Amino acid sequence: MSEKAVSESSRIGFVGLGVMGAPMAAALSRAGFPLALYDADPKRAPSLSLQGALCCDSSAELASASDIVVTMLPNGGVVSEVVTMDQGLLEGLRPGSLLLDTSSSEPWLTQQTAAILTDAGVRMVDAPVSGAEWGAKAAELVFMVGGGDADVARVRPLLDAMGRRTFHLGALGCGHIMKCINNLITAMNLTATAEGLVIGKRYGLDPAVMTDVLNEATGMSWITRTHIQQRVVSRTFDDPFKLALMFKDVGIALNMARDSGVELPAASLNHKLWQRACDANEAGASVSRFVAWLETMTDTPLTSERDDDARPAR
């Protein structure tokens, strides 16, 4: 299917209109794609007020009205359930249609879901994202994609409308493999950065100034540039990405490592620390609360004496 065909004749279904899904659907709408919308919360689709969008009462209704269905859901288990449940996607998807899963899903569950879809003549592409809520709102997400060449080409106009870069990593499931690796590295970065700042704070260094140094030195990372001062030093601890979802992705990466015959001692220890942080926080807690937990464990709040006006904006 060409980009022109997708743009002019195909209705795109979007399932999952939460923190990430809502702005992603809005980006597709701005790009001119006709949409069908569904969320488990019936108030979400109408609240988006996207011009020309069809608000559906079930996944099956959405699928029957769509040529390509995009999912942005908490994990692969939920994706599988949305496909196979009563009034699920499988009841409405037609042969030749395609499911584009942008969730952070377990690769093995993606393969299982794809097998079910294949029996119904439906194709699948996995394309999890990096870029967080701000990237979704600005249509600057990075997509990590797995799937056949023709299927990826078919959905590329959608990915281009929602993001700034697309990387086709290989066959179906490869996108989800890359996503869990990315989040494993991010989680370990957050752990190492927070622990380093704790050391400095115990010796009288200001966390805001330390972060400035890291951002000009070899310790610089996405965490130091976009998270520490904005979410931790500010004391808001309000990153919209969930602590439990990061823990889940680290676990997926470790399971894949073990399945390949590799033991990762540092990652395994980090996974245990994230488990403890999850246990100490309420369900739905922000990933930023990992640092708050570490502050409590070390009795070292990462507060700054610097004037708020000197801190970078979010």
Secondary structure, DSSP 8 states (H G I E B T S, - for coil): --HHHHHHH--EEEE--STTHHHHHHHHHHTT--EEEE-SSTTHHHHH--TT-EE-SSHHHHHHT-SEEEE--SSHHHHHHHHHSTT-GGGT--TT-EEEE-S---HHHHHHHHHHHHHTT-EEEE--EESHHHHHHTT-EEEEEES-HHHHHHHHHHHHHHEEEEEEEESTTHHHHHHHHHHHHHHHHHHHHHHHHHHHHHTT--HHHHHHHHHTSTT--HHHHHTIIIIIITS----SSBHHHHHHHHHHHHHHHHHTT---HHHHHHHHHHHHHHHHS-TT-BTTHHHHHHHHHHT------S-GGGS---
